[in-house]
Amino acid sequence: MHAPVITQISRPEDVTAALGRELTDCWAGVINAGGAVVPMDCPLPPVSPSTLGPAMDRIAGQLSPQRLRLLMATVDGTLAGWMLLRREQHPLVAHCGVVNHVQTRVGFRGRGVGVALMRHAARIAREEMGLERLQLTARDGLGLDAFYRKAGWTEVGRWPGALRVAPGDDRDEILMSLEL
């Protein structure tokens, strides 16, 4: 396997119908494997790519160079993962960014795709968007906190039991920060 190639999109018109289908296909696979959060207007897993289409359309419509960027990792021309990098809008926190929807297609896990996405996100946030700090939240119980710690992130808090994955399966939401 070759190293992941990271590209970014920051304009709505660059998300073609074909790319939207690739992104939602990846997203559905990750959700159905238990590794991504389901959008509020979608049913709980299992989901199909078509149920995620409206959420992807909303994401694509909000893309802009200074506010929201979509980062994609491809390996040998195949979409291997994607994430969002967003600038906070309120003036008190406009120096901060938020990382959302970090996901690696199930067949590409453990091959450096997530690490490559996170490394590029930090560089883009600092060098291109002028951000000073990034934040994200992660679901406990999946080892995600260890992954982010290896990438330089620091746990800054938890919301105990904030996420109900299934009846009787409440998980902490882990709050993490990265100084740029």
N, CA and C atoms as an extended XYZ file, in Angstrom:
540
Properties=species:S:1:pos:R:3:atomname:S:1:resname:S:1:resid:I:1 pbc="F F F"
N         0.837       -1.179        0.000 N   MET     1
C         0.000        0.000        0.000 CA  MET     1
C         0.878        1.235        0.000 C   MET     1
N         0.535        2.193       -0.828 N   HIS     2
C         1.232        3.473       -0.859 CA  HIS     2
C         0.755        4.366        0.274 C   HIS     2
N         1.527        5.405        0.551 N   ALA     3
C         1.161        6.371        1.586 CA  ALA     3
C        -0.102        7.113        1.171 C   ALA     3
N        -0.923        7.481        2.143 N   PRO     4
C        -2.128        8.249        1.812 CA  PRO     4
C        -1.780        9.610        1.220 C   PRO     4
N        -2.567       10.034        0.259 N   VAL     5
C        -2.458       11.362       -0.330 CA  VAL     5
C        -3.613       12.180        0.230 C   VAL     5
N        -3.289       13.329        0.813 N   ILE     6
C        -4.314       14.165        1.423 CA  ILE     6
C        -4.626       15.347        0.507 C   ILE     6
N        -5.900       15.537        0.254 N   THR     7
C        -6.362       16.695       -0.508 CA  THR     7
C        -7.431       17.396        0.326 C   THR     7
N        -7.678       18.643       -0.016 N   GLN     8
C        -8.711       19.373        0.710 CA  GLN     8
C        -9.641       20.062       -0.273 C   GLN     8
N       -10.869       20.208        0.178 N   ILE     9
C       -11.886       20.908       -0.587 CA  ILE     9
C       -12.439       21.995        0.318 C   ILE     9
N       -12.573       23.199       -0.231 N   SER    10
C       -13.078       24.302        0.578 CA  SER    10
C       -14.170       25.104       -0.138 C   SER    10
N       -14.712       24.540       -1.218 N   ARG    11
C       -15.789       25.231       -1.946 CA  ARG    11
C       -16.908       24.231       -2.244 C   ARG    11
N       -18.143       24.614       -2.032 N   PRO    12
C       -19.266       23.695       -2.265 CA  PRO    12
C       -19.276       23.090       -3.665 C   PRO    12
N       -18.954       23.888       -4.662 N   GLU    13
C       -19.040       23.396       -6.045 CA  GLU    13
C       -18.024       22.299       -6.360 C   GLU    13
N       -17.048       22.092       -5.488 N   ASP    14
C       -16.048       21.049       -5.730 CA  ASP    14
C       -16.483       19.668       -5.226 C   ASP    14
N       -17.607       19.618       -4.527 N   VAL    15
C       -18.138       18.327       -4.094 CA  VAL    15
C       -19.120       17.864       -5.176 C   VAL    15
N       -18.608       17.078       -6.094 N   THR    16
C       -19.432       16.560       -7.184 CA  THR    16
C       -20.372       15.481       -6.655 C   THR    16
N       -21.347       15.114       -7.449 N   ALA    17
C       -22.269       14.045       -7.048 CA  ALA    17
C       -21.501       12.748       -6.803 C   ALA    17
N       -20.536       12.451       -7.674 N   ALA    18
C       -19.751       11.220       -7.507 CA  ALA    18
C       -18.939       11.253       -6.212 C   ALA    18
N       -18.325       12.397       -5.911 N   LEU    19
C       -17.560       12.509       -4.675 CA  LEU    19
C       -18.487       12.407       -3.469 C   LEU    19
N       -19.638       13.044       -3.529 N   GLY    20
C       -20.610       12.942       -2.443 CA  GLY    20
C       -20.992       11.499       -2.167 C   GLY    20
N       -21.165       10.706       -3.226 N   ARG    21
C       -21.487        9.280       -3.055 CA  ARG    21
C       -20.330        8.527       -2.408 C   ARG    21
N       -19.102        8.834       -2.819 N   GLU    22
C       -17.939        8.189       -2.199 CA  GLU    22
C       -17.840        8.511       -0.711 C   GLU    22
N       -18.058        9.789       -0.375 N   LEU    23
C       -17.971       10.219        1.017 CA  LEU    23
C       -19.055        9.570        1.865 C   LEU    23
N       -20.292        9.536        1.368 N   THR    24
C       -21.370        8.930        2.147 CA  THR    24
C       -21.217        7.418        2.231 C   THR    24
N       -20.658        6.794        1.218 N   ASP    25
C       -20.393        5.353        1.274 CA  ASP    25
C       -19.380        5.042        2.382 C   ASP    25
N       -18.312        5.831        2.431 N   CYS    26
C       -17.312        5.681        3.489 CA  CYS    26
C       -17.957        5.906        4.849 C   CYS    26
N       -18.717        6.990        4.975 N   TRP    27
C       -19.355        7.372        6.227 CA  TRP    27
C       -20.287        6.267        6.720 C   TRP    27
N       -21.117        5.723        5.828 N   ALA    28
C       -22.039        4.649        6.208 CA  ALA    28
C       -21.273        3.426        6.696 C   ALA    28
N       -20.189        3.073        6.010 N   GLY    29
C       -19.391        1.928        6.431 CA  GLY    29
C       -18.800        2.118        7.811 C   GLY    29
N       -18.321        3.327        8.082 N   VAL    30
C       -17.727        3.614        9.390 CA  VAL    30
C       -18.805        3.600       10.471 C   VAL    30
N       -19.957        4.221       10.203 N   ILE    31
C       -21.058        4.209       11.171 CA  ILE    31
C       -21.480        2.779       11.469 C   ILE    31
N       -21.680        1.990       10.445 N   ASN    32
C       -22.160        0.626       10.628 CA  ASN    32
C       -21.152       -0.264       11.332 C   ASN    32
N       -19.880        0.123       11.310 N   ALA    33
C       -18.849       -0.614       12.044 CA  ALA    33
C       -18.702       -0.094       13.479 C   ALA    33
N       -19.522        0.906       13.848 N   GLY    34
C       -19.497        1.433       15.207 CA  GLY    34
C       -18.499        2.538       15.436 C   GLY    34
N       -17.964        3.137       14.362 N   GLY    35
C       -16.887        4.095       14.540 CA  GLY    35
C       -17.184        5.531       14.207 C   GLY    35
N       -18.401        5.911       13.925 N   ALA    36
C       -18.699        7.315       13.627 CA  ALA    36
C       -20.055        7.671       14.210 C   ALA    36
N       -20.227        8.942       14.453 N   VAL    37
C       -21.485        9.429       15.007 CA  VAL    37
C       -22.489        9.617       13.879 C   VAL    37
N       -23.709        9.208       14.137 N   VAL    38
C       -24.795        9.340       13.181 CA  VAL    38
C       -25.333       10.772       13.238 C   VAL    38
N       -25.540       11.421       12.095 N   PRO    39
C       -26.138       12.764       12.113 CA  PRO    39
C       -27.501       12.739       12.792 C   PRO    39
N       -27.885       13.880       13.375 N   MET    40
C       -29.128       13.947       14.146 CA  MET    40
C       -30.363       13.575       13.338 C   MET    40
N       -30.376       13.844       12.051 N   ASP    41
C       -31.572       13.583       11.262 CA  ASP    41
C       -31.563       12.217       10.580 C   ASP    41
N       -30.658       11.322       11.011 N   CYS    42
C       -30.582        9.983       10.431 CA  CYS    42
C       -30.978        8.938       11.474 C   CYS    42
N       -31.451        7.804       11.016 N   PRO    43
C       -31.791        6.739       11.963 CA  PRO    43
C       -30.513        6.142       12.568 C   PRO    43
N       -30.667        5.419       13.644 N   LEU    44
C       -29.529        4.721       14.235 CA  LEU    44
C       -29.110        3.586       13.309 C   LEU    44
N       -27.861        3.114       13.442 N   PRO    45
C       -27.351        2.059       12.553 CA  PRO    45
C       -28.228        0.808       12.591 C   PRO    45
N       -28.216        0.093       11.482 N   PRO    46
C       -27.423        0.333       10.277 CA  PRO    46
C       -28.025        1.440        9.406 C   PRO    46
N       -27.129        2.156        8.727 N   VAL    47
C       -27.540        3.222        7.820 CA  VAL    47
C       -27.070        2.890        6.412 C   VAL    47
N       -27.693        3.510        5.447 N   SER    48
C       -27.254        3.371        4.056 CA  SER    48
C       -26.653        4.703        3.624 C   SER    48
N       -25.806        4.685        2.611 N   PRO    49
C       -25.260        5.953        2.114 CA  PRO    49
C       -26.356        6.957        1.738 C   PRO    49
N       -27.473        6.477        1.207 N   SER    50
C       -28.527        7.406        0.786 CA  SER    50
C       -29.142        8.144        1.977 C   SER    50
N       -29.184        7.518        3.153 N   THR    51
C       -29.736        8.214        4.321 CA  THR    51
C       -28.811        9.335        4.784 C   THR    51
N       -27.540        9.261        4.421 N   LEU    52
C       -26.569       10.283        4.811 CA  LEU    52
C       -26.463       11.408        3.787 C   LEU    52
N       -27.078       11.242        2.633 N   GLY    53
C       -26.990       12.233        1.565 CA  GLY    53
C       -27.367       13.642        1.982 C   GLY    53
N       -28.506       13.840        2.654 N   PRO    54
C       -28.864       15.208        3.069 CA  PRO    54
C       -27.834       15.824        4.016 C   PRO    54
N       -27.285       15.040        4.932 N   ALA    55
C       -26.263       15.561        5.854 CA  ALA    55
C       -25.005       15.944        5.076 C   ALA    55
N       -24.633       15.127        4.093 N   MET    56
C       -23.449       15.449        3.284 CA  MET    56
C       -23.702       16.693        2.453 C   MET    56
N       -24.908       16.844        1.939 N   ASP    57
C       -25.246       18.049        1.177 CA  ASP    57
C       -25.110       19.298        2.050 C   ASP    57
N       -25.550       19.203        3.309 N   ARG    58
C       -25.415       20.346        4.228 CA  ARG    58
C       -23.938       20.671        4.474 C   ARG    58
N       -23.138       19.632        4.690 N   ILE    59
C       -21.700       19.845        4.901 CA  ILE    59
C       -21.103       20.522        3.676 C   ILE    59
N       -21.370       19.969        2.513 N   ALA    60
C       -20.804       20.524        1.273 CA  ALA    60
C       -21.220       21.978        1.081 C   ALA    60
N       -22.458       22.299        1.406 N   GLY    61
C       -22.950       23.652        1.228 CA  GLY    61
C       -22.306       24.673        2.153 C   GLY    61
N       -21.712       24.223        3.234 N   GLN    62
C       -21.077       25.126        4.199 CA  GLN    62
C       -19.579       25.294        3.971 C   GLN    62
N       -19.002       24.556        3.035 N   LEU    63
C       -17.554       24.639        2.822 CA  LEU    63
C       -17.135       26.049        2.432 C   LEU    63
N       -16.027       26.502        3.006 N   SER    64
C       -15.439       27.794        2.645 CA  SER    64
C       -13.995       27.807        3.128 C   SER    64
N       -13.101       28.486        2.410 N   PRO    65
C       -11.677       28.463        2.768 CA  PRO    65
C       -11.382       28.903        4.196 C   PRO    65
N       -12.081       29.883        4.706 N   GLN    66
C       -11.791       30.359        6.059 CA  GLN    66
C       -12.620       29.684        7.144 C   GLN    66
N       -13.730       29.055        6.775 N   ARG    67
C       -14.625       28.526        7.810 CA  ARG    67
C       -14.645       27.006        7.904 C   ARG    67
N       -14.715       26.289        6.802 N   LEU    68
C       -14.870       24.831        6.855 CA  LEU    68
C       -14.178       24.183        5.671 C   LEU    68
N       -13.328       23.232        5.985 N   ARG    69
C       -12.620       22.489        4.936 CA  ARG    69
C       -12.839       20.992        5.119 C   ARG    69
N       -12.921       20.318        4.002 N   LEU    70
C       -13.052       18.870        3.963 CA  LEU    70
C       -11.701       18.307        3.545 C   LEU    70
N       -11.109       17.477        4.382 N   LEU    71
C        -9.839       16.832        4.057 CA  LEU    71
C       -10.116       15.377        3.730 C   LEU    71
N        -9.525       14.906        2.647 N   MET    72
C        -9.737       13.529        2.207 CA  MET    72
C        -8.401       12.829        2.040 C   MET    72
N        -8.377       11.564        2.422 N   ALA    73
C        -7.195       10.727        2.223 CA  ALA    73
C        -7.543        9.689        1.165 C   ALA    73
N        -6.689        9.599        0.145 N   THR    74
C        -6.855        8.555       -0.858 CA  THR    74
C        -5.608        7.687       -0.871 C   THR    74
N        -5.813        6.438       -1.176 N   VAL    75
C        -4.716        5.493       -1.318 CA  VAL    75
C        -4.911        4.806       -2.665 C   VAL    75
N        -3.939        4.971       -3.523 N   ASP    76
C        -4.020        4.401       -4.870 CA  ASP    76
C        -5.331        4.770       -5.563 C   ASP    76
N        -5.768        6.024       -5.374 N   GLY    77
C        -6.959        6.531       -6.034 CA  GLY    77
C        -8.276        6.192       -5.360 C   GLY    77
N        -8.236        5.481       -4.236 N   THR    78
C        -9.452        5.096       -3.529 CA  THR    78
C        -9.608        5.936       -2.264 C   THR    78
N       -10.808        6.458       -2.027 N   LEU    79
C       -11.057        7.223       -0.817 CA  LEU    79
C       -10.868        6.301        0.386 C   LEU    79
N        -9.921        6.648        1.250 N   ALA    80
C        -9.605        5.827        2.420 CA  ALA    80
C       -10.115        6.449        3.708 C   ALA    80
N       -10.410        7.748        3.688 N   GLY    81
C       -10.919        8.420        4.879 CA  GLY    81
C       -11.118        9.893        4.620 C   GLY    81
N       -11.794       10.546        5.558 N   TRP    82
C       -12.028       11.986        5.440 CA  TRP    82
C       -12.336       12.569        6.797 C   TRP    82
N       -12.288       13.889        6.870 N   MET    83
C       -12.584       14.617        8.098 CA  MET    83
C       -12.932       16.055        7.758 C   MET    83
N       -13.451       16.770        8.757 N   LEU    84
C       -13.762       18.183        8.607 CA  LEU    84
C       -12.899       19.000        9.552 C   LEU    84
N       -12.483       20.171        9.085 N   LEU    85
C       -11.727       21.129        9.881 CA  LEU    85
C       -12.494       22.439        9.819 C   LEU    85
N       -12.978       22.880       10.991 N   ARG    86
C       -13.868       24.040       11.058 CA  ARG    86
C       -13.310       25.107       11.993 C   ARG    86
N       -13.394       26.349       11.562 N   ARG    87
C       -13.040       27.500       12.408 CA  ARG    87
C       -14.269       27.876       13.215 C   ARG    87
N       -14.056       28.124       14.512 N   GLU    88
C       -15.141       28.639       15.344 CA  GLU    88
C       -15.476       30.054       14.881 C   GLU    88
N       -16.739       30.422       14.914 N   GLN    89
C       -17.182       31.709       14.396 CA  GLN    89
C       -17.273       32.805       15.438 C   GLN    89
N       -17.558       32.451       16.678 N   HIS    90
C       -17.712       33.480       17.709 CA  HIS    90
C       -16.369       34.171       17.936 C   HIS    90
N       -16.348       35.506       18.038 N   PRO    91
C       -15.082       36.242       18.185 CA  PRO    91
C       -14.219       35.798       19.373 C   PRO    91
N       -14.834       35.326       20.439 N   LEU    92
C       -14.052       34.904       21.605 CA  LEU    92
C       -13.245       33.631       21.348 C   LEU    92
N       -13.669       32.842       20.370 N   VAL    93
C       -12.978       31.571       20.105 CA  VAL    93
C       -12.559       31.436       18.636 C   VAL    93
N       -12.514       32.533       17.901 N   ALA    94
C       -12.179       32.488       16.475 CA  ALA    94
C       -10.746       32.031       16.221 C   ALA    94
N        -9.909       32.000       17.241 N   HIS    95
C        -8.537       31.501       17.096 CA  HIS    95
C        -8.479       29.968       17.204 C   HIS    95
N        -9.629       29.347       17.475 N   CYS    96
C        -9.712       27.898       17.658 CA  CYS    96
C       -10.428       27.239       16.481 C   CYS    96
N       -10.084       25.999       16.283 N   GLY    97
C       -10.757       25.205       15.269 CA  GLY    97
C       -11.277       23.925       15.882 C   GLY    97
N       -12.190       23.290       15.166 N   VAL    98
C       -12.785       22.039       15.616 CA  VAL    98
C       -12.592       20.998       14.525 C   VAL    98
N       -12.198       19.823       14.938 N   VAL    99
C       -12.063       18.682       14.037 CA  VAL    99
C       -13.291       17.799       14.244 C   VAL    99
N       -13.979       17.475       13.146 N   ASN   100
C       -15.176       16.630       13.192 CA  ASN   100
C       -15.084       15.512       12.159 C   ASN   100
N       -15.851       14.483       12.402 N   HIS   101
C       -16.061       13.402       11.438 CA  HIS   101
C       -14.756       12.733       10.982 C   HIS   101
N       -13.794       12.576       11.874 N   VAL   102
C       -12.561       11.874       11.507 CA  VAL   102
C       -12.935       10.414       11.287 C   VAL   102
N       -12.695        9.925       10.079 N   GLN   103
C       -13.059        8.537        9.802 CA  GLN   103
C       -12.158        7.919        8.751 C   GLN   103
N       -11.885        6.664        8.985 N   THR   104
C       -11.086        5.876        8.059 CA  THR   104
C       -11.935        4.698        7.595 C   THR   104
N       -12.005        4.512        6.301 N   ARG   105
C       -12.741        3.375        5.746 CA  ARG   105
C       -12.224        2.097        6.416 C   ARG   105
N       -13.128        1.220        6.802 N   VAL   106
C       -12.791        0.048        7.607 CA  VAL   106
C       -11.622       -0.745        7.013 C   VAL   106
N       -11.594       -0.966        5.734 N   GLY   107
C       -10.524       -1.746        5.102 CA  GLY   107
C        -9.165       -1.076        5.113 C   GLY   107
N        -9.111        0.202        5.489 N   PHE   108
C        -7.845        0.947        5.509 CA  PHE   108
C        -7.355        1.244        6.922 C   PHE   108
N        -8.043        0.760        7.926 N   ARG   109
C        -7.643        1.050        9.306 CA  ARG   109
C        -6.307        0.396        9.631 C   ARG   109
N        -5.546        1.091       10.467 N   GLY   110
C        -4.247        0.573       10.877 CA  GLY   110
C        -3.153        0.767        9.844 C   GLY   110
N        -3.415        1.576        8.830 N   ARG   111
C        -2.445        1.784        7.746 CA  ARG   111
C        -1.960        3.222        7.640 C   ARG   111
N        -2.186        4.022        8.672 N   GLY   112
C        -1.670        5.383        8.691 CA  GLY   112
C        -2.566        6.438        8.088 C   GLY   112
N        -3.770        6.070        7.692 N   VAL   113
C        -4.678        7.037        7.073 CA  VAL   113
C        -5.102        8.096        8.085 C   VAL   113
N        -5.544        7.674        9.263 N   GLY   114
C        -5.972        8.614       10.296 CA  GLY   114
C        -4.842        9.521       10.747 C   GLY   114
N        -3.650        8.944       10.898 N   VAL   115
C        -2.480        9.735       11.299 CA  VAL   115
C        -2.179       10.793       10.248 C   VAL   115
N        -2.232       10.419        8.984 N   ALA   116
C        -1.964       11.372        7.903 CA  ALA   116
C        -3.005       12.494        7.895 C   ALA   116
N        -4.271       12.146        8.073 N   LEU   117
C        -5.316       13.172        8.126 CA  LEU   117
C        -5.082       14.136        9.273 C   LEU   117
N        -4.759       13.605       10.459 N   MET   118
C        -4.560       14.462       11.627 CA  MET   118
C        -3.344       15.366       11.457 C   MET   118
N        -2.271       14.844       10.900 N   ARG   119
C        -1.055       15.639       10.678 CA  ARG   119
C        -1.338       16.787        9.715 C   ARG   119
N        -2.031       16.481        8.636 N   HIS   120
C        -2.358       17.527        7.662 CA  HIS   120
C        -3.341       18.545        8.224 C   HIS   120
N        -4.280       18.088        9.029 N   ALA   121
C        -5.245       19.021        9.629 CA  ALA   121
C        -4.524       20.045       10.494 C   ALA   121
N        -3.562       19.590       11.293 N   ALA   122
C        -2.824       20.523       12.164 CA  ALA   122
C        -2.041       21.528       11.325 C   ALA   122
N        -1.406       21.056       10.267 N   ARG   123
C        -0.627       21.956        9.421 CA  ARG   123
C        -1.523       22.974        8.715 C   ARG   123
N        -2.620       22.516        8.151 N   ILE   124
C        -3.544       23.406        7.448 CA  ILE   124
C        -4.155       24.422        8.414 C   ILE   124
N        -4.540       23.944        9.596 N   ALA   125
C        -5.136       24.844       10.595 CA  ALA   125
C        -4.163       25.959       10.963 C   ALA   125
N        -2.922       25.602       11.188 N   ARG   126
C        -1.902       26.576       11.605 CA  ARG   126
C        -1.466       27.462       10.448 C   ARG   126
N        -1.042       26.858        9.341 N   GLU   127
C        -0.409       27.596        8.254 CA  GLU   127
C        -1.394       28.285        7.305 C   GLU   127
N        -2.521       27.687        7.047 N   GLU   128
C        -3.444       28.245        6.068 CA  GLU   128
C        -4.631       28.979        6.690 C   GLU   128
N        -5.068       28.515        7.862 N   MET   129
C        -6.240       29.125        8.478 CA  MET   129
C        -5.877       30.039        9.646 C   MET   129
N        -4.607       30.030       10.054 N   GLY   130
C        -4.154       30.898       11.130 CA  GLY   130
C        -4.704       30.553       12.499 C   GLY   130
N        -5.052       29.301       12.711 N   LEU   131
C        -5.596       28.871       14.000 CA  LEU   131
C        -4.470       28.598       14.997 C   LEU   131
N        -4.791       28.694       16.275 N   GLU   132
C        -3.809       28.475       17.335 CA  GLU   132
C        -4.068       27.207       18.141 C   GLU   132
N        -5.281       26.694       18.076 N   ARG   133
C        -5.661       25.523       18.857 CA  ARG   133
C        -6.754       24.770       18.108 C   ARG   133
N        -6.734       23.445       18.271 N   LEU   134
C        -7.811       22.610       17.741 CA  LEU   134
C        -8.462       21.862       18.897 C   LEU   134
N        -9.734       21.561       18.720 N   GLN   135
C       -10.422       20.743       19.709 CA  GLN   135
C       -11.248       19.686       18.993 C   GLN   135
N       -11.531       18.618       19.701 N   LEU   136
C       -12.394       17.572       19.187 CA  LEU   136
C       -13.008       16.834       20.358 C   LEU   136
N       -14.052       16.070       20.070 N   THR   137
C       -14.618       15.164       21.055 CA  THR   137
C       -14.559       13.763       20.479 C   THR   137
N       -14.346       12.796       21.364 N   ALA   138
C       -14.250       11.403       20.944 CA  ALA   138
C       -15.090       10.544       21.882 C   ALA   138
N       -15.605        9.466       21.357 N   ARG   139
C       -16.399        8.527       22.130 CA  ARG   139
C       -15.473        7.573       22.872 C   ARG   139
N       -15.707        7.416       24.169 N   ASP   140
C       -14.928        6.471       24.973 CA  ASP   140
C       -15.281        5.032       24.583 C   ASP   140
N       -14.381        4.132       24.853 N   GLY   141
C       -14.643        2.716       24.641 CA  GLY   141
C       -14.180        2.179       23.310 C   GLY   141
N       -13.598        3.008       22.469 N   LEU   142
C       -13.140        2.563       21.155 CA  LEU   142
C       -11.626        2.706       20.979 C   LEU   142
N       -10.936        3.214       22.001 N   GLY   143
C        -9.497        3.437       21.904 CA  GLY   143
C        -9.127        4.706       21.168 C   GLY   143
N       -10.111        5.536       20.860 N   LEU   144
C        -9.837        6.757       20.108 CA  LEU   144
C        -8.971        7.730       20.894 C   LEU   144
N        -9.168        7.783       22.210 N   ASP   145
C        -8.367        8.700       23.018 CA  ASP   145
C        -6.886        8.358       22.931 C   ASP   145
N        -6.537        7.072       22.896 N   ALA   146
C        -5.132        6.668       22.752 CA  ALA   146
C        -4.592        7.081       21.385 C   ALA   146
N        -5.403        6.924       20.338 N   PHE   147
C        -4.995        7.337       18.999 CA  PHE   147
C        -4.679        8.832       18.972 C   PHE   147
N        -5.577        9.649       19.533 N   TYR   148
C        -5.364       11.088       19.522 CA  TYR   148
C        -4.186       11.502       20.401 C   TYR   148
N        -3.999       10.823       21.530 N   ARG   149
C        -2.839       11.142       22.380 CA  ARG   149
C        -1.532       10.912       21.618 C   ARG   149
N        -1.458        9.820       20.880 N   LYS   150
C        -0.252        9.539       20.072 CA  LYS   150
C        -0.013       10.643       19.049 C   LYS   150
N        -1.085       11.278       18.599 N   ALA   151
C        -0.980       12.360       17.609 CA  ALA   151
C        -0.714       13.717       18.269 C   ALA   151
N        -0.500       13.729       19.598 N   GLY   152
C        -0.146       14.961       20.287 CA  GLY   152
C        -1.282       15.668       21.006 C   GLY   152
N        -2.477       15.111       20.944 N   TRP   153
C        -3.635       15.728       21.582 CA  TRP   153
C        -3.619       15.448       23.086 C   TRP   153
N        -4.269       16.330       23.855 N   THR   154
C        -4.371       16.209       25.298 CA  THR   154
C        -5.837       16.126       25.704 C   THR   154
N        -6.151       15.178       26.572 N   GLU   155
C        -7.502       15.123       27.128 CA  GLU   155
C        -7.653       16.266       28.117 C   GLU   155
N        -8.723       17.054       27.954 N   VAL   156
C        -8.948       18.187       28.846 CA  VAL   156
C       -10.222       18.030       29.669 C   VAL   156
N       -10.962       16.961       29.443 N   GLY   157
C       -12.159       16.723       30.228 CA  GLY   157
C       -13.011       15.623       29.637 C   GLY   157
N       -14.076       15.289       30.388 N   ARG   158
C       -15.034       14.259       29.963 CA  ARG   158
C       -16.429       14.668       30.380 C   ARG   158
N       -17.385       14.238       29.581 N   TRP   159
C       -18.776       14.320       29.965 CA  TRP   159
C       -19.209       12.883       30.226 C   TRP   159
N       -19.257       12.484       31.504 N   PRO   160
C       -19.576       11.089       31.831 CA  PRO   160
C       -20.949       10.670       31.315 C   PRO   160
N       -20.980        9.541       30.638 N   GLY   161
C       -22.234        8.973       30.165 CA  GLY   161
C       -22.999        9.833       29.184 C   GLY   161
N       -22.344       10.773       28.528 N   ALA   162
C       -23.038       11.716       27.649 CA  ALA   162
C       -23.564       11.076       26.370 C   ALA   162
N       -22.993        9.966       25.963 N   LEU   163
C       -23.380        9.340       24.698 CA  LEU   163
C       -24.047        7.991       24.963 C   LEU   163
N       -25.266        7.844       24.516 N   ARG   164
C       -25.975        6.569       24.656 CA  ARG   164
C       -25.922        5.870       23.304 C   ARG   164
N       -25.008        4.932       23.204 N   VAL   165
C       -24.800        4.193       21.958 CA  VAL   165
C       -25.943        3.207       21.737 C   VAL   165
N       -26.399        2.605       22.813 N   ALA   166
C       -27.509        1.652       22.782 CA  ALA   166
C       -28.082        1.591       24.200 C   ALA   166
N       -29.279        1.047       24.371 N   PRO   167
C       -29.819        0.923       25.724 CA  PRO   167
C       -28.826        0.188       26.632 C   PRO   167
N       -28.490        0.824       27.745 N   GLY   168
C       -27.540        0.222       28.684 CA  GLY   168
C       -26.081        0.396       28.298 C   GLY   168
N       -25.806        1.116       27.216 N   ASP   169
C       -24.421        1.330       26.767 CA  ASP   169
C       -24.148        2.823       26.654 C   ASP   169
N       -23.955        3.445       27.814 N   ASP   170
C       -23.622        4.865       27.853 CA  ASP   170
C       -22.113        5.012       27.869 C   ASP   170
N       -21.593        5.970       27.114 N   ARG   171
C       -20.146        6.201       27.018 CA  ARG   171
C       -19.829        7.646       27.367 C   ARG   171
N       -18.635        7.842       27.881 N   ASP   172
C       -18.151        9.200       28.116 CA  ASP   172
C       -17.846        9.861       26.780 C   ASP   172
N       -18.053       11.160       26.734 N   GLU   173
C       -17.572       11.947       25.610 CA  GLU   173
C       -16.280       12.602       26.081 C   GLU   173
N       -15.191       12.324       25.380 N   ILE   174
C       -13.865       12.795       25.774 CA  ILE   174
C       -13.568       14.090       25.034 C   ILE   174
N       -13.193       15.115       25.779 N   LEU   175
C       -12.863       16.420       25.210 CA  LEU   175
C       -11.353       16.497       25.063 C   LEU   175
N       -10.866       16.810       23.858 N   MET   176
C        -9.426       16.831       23.594 CA  MET   176
C        -9.026       18.132       22.925 C   MET   176
N        -7.757       18.510       23.124 N   SER   177
C        -7.223       19.784       22.630 CA  SER   177
C        -5.829       19.569       22.055 C   SER   177
N        -5.503       20.358       21.037 N   LEU   178
C        -4.168       20.330       20.440 CA  LEU   178
C        -3.695       21.767       20.258 C   LEU   178
N        -2.591       22.120       20.920 N   GLU   179
C        -1.977       23.432       20.718 CA  GLU   179
C        -1.232       23.405       19.393 C   GLU   179
N        -1.413       24.433       18.594 N   LEU   180
C        -0.733       24.513       17.304 CA  LEU   180
C         0.445       25.440       17.434 C   LEU   180
